[in-house]
Amino acid sequence: MCETMTVVIGFEGSANKIGVGIIRDGEVLSNPRRTYITPPGQGFLPGETAKHHRSVILTVLQEALDEAGLKAADIDCVAYTKGPGMGAPLVTVAIVARTVAQLWGKPLLGVNHCIGHIEMGRLITNSQNPTVLYVSGGNTQVIAYSERRYRIFGETIDIAVGNCLDRFARVIKISNDPSPGYNIEQMAKKGTKYIELPYTVKGMDVSFSGILSYIEDAAHKLLSTSQCTPEDLCFSLQETVFAMLVEITERAMAHCSSQEVLIVGGVGCNLRLQEMMGVMCKERGARLFATDESFCIDNGAMIAQAGWEMFRSGHVTELSDSWITQRYRTDEVEVTWRD
């Protein structure tokens, strides 16, 4: 199982991205993906998202193989996202991965989505043992590795930061193309007035639902009376929620005596978040590691990379165990591939 060259194909589809990536010993051979985009003011529903994934997944699979210049026979293991995520999209991807593994006669591996993000981040940035800030539409966690687990030091107690941003984008009817968070980031650059919002840090945890309720209510009043612009609101929301994330990350670093921060997940592409985290790291004499949108946004290669690490350390998922779970904690996975 551990010859020098191990090739793993990874299927990701836990939310509105569907991706298939191929990794060979730390080298990304291919990583195509598609995004399900809804009209402004609307989120993506599980059933509709799954329908989108079903319609394109075989095309994306073929693209991944063609781009890598590989055939089914060249693949050593098939990895897929087991969770966490939206039920219907996860099931769609799991069924395809199971089918492919059986047709090709290859071992199957269910991967934790978050650990996919972490292992991809470590591979791309060469960070050794970072404190990880994982921020996306569905997850917000501060994580550090200790004793064969990725331990969660702090997290959101209600909604994820990406969900908070996405739902605010719906309130002021911002386009979902390429993503609501990206469009908020661009608008925030033009904001000049800071509107004070609730700042909710509880120990190592954060809460975003109150901020969202407050800004939803305030947006209508402030915009209708021309007290501020939509750009000002985007700027204020970003500054507030990112400050909260930097605070809990710094506290985790102090606790772990860590000198590295790695930001992963879709919100991790935000340059303002990277900038604020960079200021904190500089003050602590620490290093910041971040990736661009090709790897921080959900993709198949990250599942392939985590699958590669797991497969090389002896993991496989029996067909009878190859279900999905919408709630799959980062710290449930025994990390056998690190010291």
ZAMI-685624 format. One line per field, with one value per residue (C-alpha): residue number from 1; residue in one letter; x, y, z. Coordinates in nm, 2 decimals, decimal comma. Layout:
N
zami: c(NUM_...)
nukol: c(A_...)
c1: c(X_...)
c2: c(Y_...)
c3: c(Z_...)
end
This chain:
339
zami: c(1_2_3_4_5_6_7_8_9_10_11_12_13_14_15_16_17_18_19_20_21_22_23_24_25_26_27_28_29_30_31_32_33_34_35_36_37_38_39_40_41_42_43_44_45_46_47_48_49_50_51_52_53_54_55_56_57_58_59_60_61_62_63_64_65_66_67_68_69_70_71_72_73_74_75_76_77_78_79_80_81_82_83_84_85_86_87_88_89_90_91_92_93_94_95_96_97_98_99_100_101_102_103_104_105_106_107_108_109_110_111_112_113_114_115_116_117_118_119_120_121_122_123_124_125_126_127_128_129_130_131_132_133_134_135_136_137_138_139_140_141_142_143_144_145_146_147_148_149_150_151_152_153_154_155_156_157_158_159_160_161_162_163_164_165_166_167_168_169_170_171_172_173_174_175_176_177_178_179_180_181_182_183_184_185_186_187_188_189_190_191_192_193_194_195_196_197_198_199_200_201_202_203_204_205_206_207_208_209_210_211_212_213_214_215_216_217_218_219_220_221_222_223_224_225_226_227_228_229_230_231_232_233_234_235_236_237_238_239_240_241_242_243_244_245_246_247_248_249_250_251_252_253_254_255_256_257_258_259_260_261_262_263_264_265_266_267_268_269_270_271_272_273_274_275_276_277_278_279_280_281_282_283_284_285_286_287_288_289_290_291_292_293_294_295_296_297_298_299_300_301_302_303_304_305_306_307_308_309_310_311_312_313_314_315_316_317_318_319_320_321_322_323_324_325_326_327_328_329_330_331_332_333_334_335_336_337_338_339)
nukol: c(M_C_E_T_M_T_V_V_I_G_F_E_G_S_A_N_K_I_G_V_G_I_I_R_D_G_E_V_L_S_N_P_R_R_T_Y_I_T_P_P_G_Q_G_F_L_P_G_E_T_A_K_H_H_R_S_V_I_L_T_V_L_Q_E_A_L_D_E_A_G_L_K_A_A_D_I_D_C_V_A_Y_T_K_G_P_G_M_G_A_P_L_V_T_V_A_I_V_A_R_T_V_A_Q_L_W_G_K_P_L_L_G_V_N_H_C_I_G_H_I_E_M_G_R_L_I_T_N_S_Q_N_P_T_V_L_Y_V_S_G_G_N_T_Q_V_I_A_Y_S_E_R_R_Y_R_I_F_G_E_T_I_D_I_A_V_G_N_C_L_D_R_F_A_R_V_I_K_I_S_N_D_P_S_P_G_Y_N_I_E_Q_M_A_K_K_G_T_K_Y_I_E_L_P_Y_T_V_K_G_M_D_V_S_F_S_G_I_L_S_Y_I_E_D_A_A_H_K_L_L_S_T_S_Q_C_T_P_E_D_L_C_F_S_L_Q_E_T_V_F_A_M_L_V_E_I_T_E_R_A_M_A_H_C_S_S_Q_E_V_L_I_V_G_G_V_G_C_N_L_R_L_Q_E_M_M_G_V_M_C_K_E_R_G_A_R_L_F_A_T_D_E_S_F_C_I_D_N_G_A_M_I_A_Q_A_G_W_E_M_F_R_S_G_H_V_T_E_L_S_D_S_W_I_T_Q_R_Y_R_T_D_E_V_E_V_T_W_R_D)
c1: c(0,00_0,29_0,49_0,66_0,39_0,03_-0,25_-0,57_-0,89_-1,11_-1,48_-1,61_-1,97_-2,07_-2,23_-2,27_-1,93_-1,88_-1,51_-1,30_-0,93_-0,63_-0,32_0,00_0,24_0,18_0,14_-0,20_-0,25_-0,60_-0,87_-1,18_-1,50_-1,84_-2,04_-2,42_-2,51_-2,86_-3,03_-2,96_-3,15_-3,17_-2,96_-2,90_-3,14_-3,01_-3,24_-3,16_-2,79_-2,79_-2,97_-2,70_-2,42_-2,58_-2,61_-2,23_-2,04_-1,95_-1,84_-1,61_-1,48_-1,38_-1,22_-1,01_-0,89_-0,82_-0,64_-0,42_-0,36_-0,47_-0,70_-0,90_-0,62_-0,37_-0,58_-0,49_-0,78_-1,11_-1,18_-1,50_-1,64_-1,82_-1,93_-2,00_-2,22_-2,57_-2,73_-2,86_-2,54_-2,32_-2,53_-2,50_-2,12_-2,09_-2,30_-2,09_-1,76_-1,89_-1,99_-1,66_-1,46_-1,66_-1,64_-1,27_-1,20_-1,03_-1,04_-1,27_-1,21_-1,46_-1,29_-1,37_-1,43_-1,25_-0,95_-0,94_-0,91_-0,63_-0,42_-0,45_-0,35_-0,05_0,05_0,03_0,18_0,44_0,32_0,45_0,22_-0,01_-0,30_-0,58_-0,87_-1,13_-1,39_-1,65_-2,02_-2,09_-1,81_-1,61_-1,35_-1,01_-0,81_-0,47_-0,31_-0,25_-0,20_-0,34_-0,64_-0,72_-0,86_-1,12_-1,02_-1,30_-1,59_-1,92_-2,20_-2,47_-2,41_-2,09_-1,92_-1,97_-2,34_-2,36_-2,21_-2,41_-2,74_-2,65_-2,58_-2,94_-3,08_-2,92_-2,97_-2,60_-2,52_-2,42_-2,18_-1,90_-2,00_-2,18_-1,87_-1,65_-1,90_-1,93_-1,55_-1,53_-1,81_-1,64_-1,34_-1,55_-1,71_-1,60_-1,83_-1,81_-2,15_-2,11_-2,24_-2,26_-1,92_-1,99_-1,69_-1,76_-1,44_-1,29_-1,62_-1,80_-2,16_-2,28_-2,66_-2,71_-2,50_-2,69_-3,03_-2,90_-2,76_-3,07_-3,29_-3,05_-2,99_-3,35_-3,36_-3,01_-3,04_-3,39_-3,29_-2,95_-2,75_-2,50_-2,44_-2,46_-2,08_-2,05_-2,26_-2,04_-1,73_-1,87_-1,98_-1,64_-1,44_-1,65_-1,67_-1,30_-1,19_-1,37_-1,20_-0,86_-0,91_-1,00_-0,72_-0,47_-0,59_-0,55_-0,20_-0,11_-0,26_-0,07_0,26_0,21_0,40_0,20_-0,15_-0,31_-0,64_-0,85_-1,21_-1,39_-1,39_-1,01_-0,96_-1,08_-0,78_-0,91_-0,93_-0,57_-0,46_-0,60_-0,46_-0,13_-0,11_-0,18_0,09_0,34_0,29_0,35_0,64_0,44_0,39_0,06_-0,01_-0,31_-0,40_-0,58_-0,93_-0,82_-0,75_-0,93_-1,27_-1,41_-1,23_-1,17_-0,79_-0,83_-1,03_-0,77_-0,49_-0,65_-0,74_-0,37_-0,25_-0,51_-0,46_-0,08_-0,12_-0,35_-0,71_-0,98_-1,36_-1,55_-1,85_-2,09_-1,95_-1,94_-2,24_-2,24_-2,29_-2,40_-2,25_-1,90_-1,67_-1,31_-1,19_-1,37_-1,09_-0,78_-0,49_-0,26_-0,04_0,12_0,37)
c2: c(0,00_0,24_0,23_0,55_0,69_0,68_0,84_0,93_1,08_1,29_1,38_1,69_1,81_1,91_2,24_2,44_2,34_2,01_1,92_1,62_1,64_1,40_1,41_1,21_1,22_1,59_1,70_1,83_1,67_1,82_2,00_2,10_2,22_2,37_2,61_2,61_2,98_3,10_3,43_3,74_3,72_3,34_3,08_2,73_2,45_2,09_1,93_2,18_2,17_1,79_1,81_2,05_1,81_1,51_1,70_1,78_1,53_1,28_1,57_1,70_1,34_1,30_1,65_1,55_1,23_1,41_1,70_1,46_1,24_0,93_0,63_0,44_0,18_0,46_0,54_0,38_0,50_0,68_0,94_1,13_1,38_1,19_1,51_1,76_1,93_1,93_1,59_1,56_1,69_1,47_1,16_1,24_1,25_0,95_0,74_0,84_0,77_0,43_0,34_0,45_0,26_-0,06_-0,03_0,04_-0,22_0,04_0,10_0,37_0,63_0,86_1,19_1,46_1,78_2,00_1,78_1,80_2,18_2,15_1,89_2,09_2,41_2,23_2,09_2,41_2,65_2,41_2,51_2,26_2,28_2,58_2,70_2,67_2,91_2,72_2,96_2,88_2,89_2,60_2,60_2,83_2,67_2,74_2,41_2,28_1,94_1,75_1,38_1,23_1,46_1,80_1,96_2,23_2,52_2,76_2,77_2,94_2,86_2,93_3,00_3,00_3,33_3,25_3,19_3,52_3,70_3,51_3,59_3,95_3,95_3,83_4,12_4,38_4,17_4,13_3,89_3,53_3,52_3,42_3,42_3,65_3,67_3,78_4,06_4,18_4,20_4,42_4,65_4,67_4,82_5,13_5,16_5,47_5,48_5,23_5,13_4,99_4,63_4,38_4,21_3,87_3,67_3,42_3,28_3,09_3,08_3,33_3,40_3,55_3,52_3,83_4,04_3,92_4,00_4,34_4,44_4,30_4,52_4,82_4,79_4,88_5,18_5,32_5,27_5,41_5,73_5,76_5,74_5,51_5,31_4,94_4,96_5,10_4,81_4,55_4,73_4,74_4,37_4,25_4,45_4,33_3,96_3,94_4,11_3,85_3,57_3,72_3,75_3,38_3,27_3,48_3,33_2,97_3,06_3,18_2,86_2,63_2,84_2,84_3,06_2,98_3,05_2,88_3,01_2,76_2,74_2,96_3,28_3,23_3,38_3,72_3,95_4,18_3,88_3,78_4,14_4,16_3,82_3,93_4,23_4,02_3,76_4,03_4,17_3,82_3,74_3,46_3,36_3,36_3,10_3,14_3,01_3,16_3,07_2,77_2,58_2,76_2,72_2,37_2,15_1,78_1,80_1,87_1,55_1,36_1,50_1,40_1,07_1,03_1,09_0,85_0,58_0,58_0,53_0,23_0,37_0,24_0,26_-0,06_-0,04_-0,11_0,19_0,43_0,64_1,02_1,22_1,58_1,64_1,50_1,67_1,76_1,60_1,27_1,16_0,98_1,15_0,85_1,02_1,28_1,22)
c3: c(0,00_0,07_-0,25_-0,34_-0,56_-0,42_-0,63_-0,46_-0,62_-0,39_-0,43_-0,24_-0,24_0,11_0,01_-0,31_-0,47_-0,64_-0,70_-0,80_-0,73_-0,78_-0,56_-0,62_-0,33_-0,24_-0,60_-0,72_-1,06_-1,12_-0,93_-1,14_-0,97_-1,03_-0,81_-0,77_-0,78_-0,68_-0,77_-0,54_-0,21_-0,21_-0,04_-0,17_-0,07_-0,01_-0,27_-0,54_-0,46_-0,48_-0,82_-0,95_-0,82_-0,99_-1,32_-1,34_-1,12_-1,40_-1,63_-1,34_-1,28_-1,65_-1,64_-1,34_-1,50_-1,84_-1,67_-1,47_-1,77_-1,58_-1,62_-1,36_-1,33_-1,21_-0,90_-0,57_-0,35_-0,38_-0,11_-0,05_0,20_0,47_0,65_0,79_0,54_0,38_0,37_0,02_-0,15_0,07_-0,02_-0,39_-0,38_-0,15_-0,39_-0,69_-0,49_-0,37_-0,73_-0,87_-0,60_-0,68_-1,06_-1,04_-0,77_-0,55_-0,17_-0,04_0,23_0,40_0,49_0,74_0,54_0,79_0,81_0,43_0,46_0,73_0,54_0,21_0,39_0,55_0,21_0,02_0,28_0,43_0,78_1,04_1,34_1,31_1,52_1,25_1,20_1,00_0,86_0,60_0,53_0,76_1,01_1,24_1,46_1,61_1,61_1,71_1,69_2,01_2,09_1,77_1,74_1,59_1,91_1,89_2,12_2,03_1,79_1,70_1,94_1,67_1,30_1,11_1,01_0,64_0,70_0,88_0,58_0,32_0,50_0,53_0,15_0,10_0,31_0,09_-0,23_-0,31_-0,60_-0,52_-0,82_-0,77_-0,39_-0,15_0,07_-0,21_-0,31_0,05_0,06_-0,25_-0,12_0,22_0,05_-0,04_0,31_0,50_0,81_1,09_1,23_1,58_1,60_1,89_1,95_2,10_2,23_2,51_2,64_2,34_2,16_1,93_1,84_1,52_1,52_1,74_1,51_1,21_1,37_1,47_1,13_0,95_1,16_1,14_0,77_0,67_0,91_0,83_0,45_0,42_0,61_0,42_0,74_0,58_0,25_0,19_0,16_0,51_0,64_0,46_0,60_0,96_0,96_0,83_1,08_1,37_1,29_1,18_1,50_1,70_1,51_1,55_1,92_1,98_1,75_1,94_2,27_2,13_2,02_2,36_2,52_2,28_2,27_1,89_1,65_1,33_1,22_0,92_0,79_0,59_0,46_0,21_0,43_0,46_0,11_0,24_0,22_0,50_0,74_0,63_0,68_1,04_1,13_0,99_1,21_1,52_1,41_1,35_1,70_1,85_1,62_1,46_1,10_0,91_0,64_0,40_0,06_-0,24_-0,35_-0,55_-0,23_0,05_-0,12_-0,10_-0,36_-0,45_-0,40_-0,03_0,02_-0,19_0,02_0,35_0,20_0,08_0,44_0,59_0,32_0,37_0,74_0,69_0,69_0,46_0,49_0,45_0,21_0,50_0,68_0,39_0,49_0,54_0,86_0,86_1,20_1,20_1,45_1,36_1,69_1,62_1,38_1,51_1,33_1,28_1,01_1,24_1,51)
end
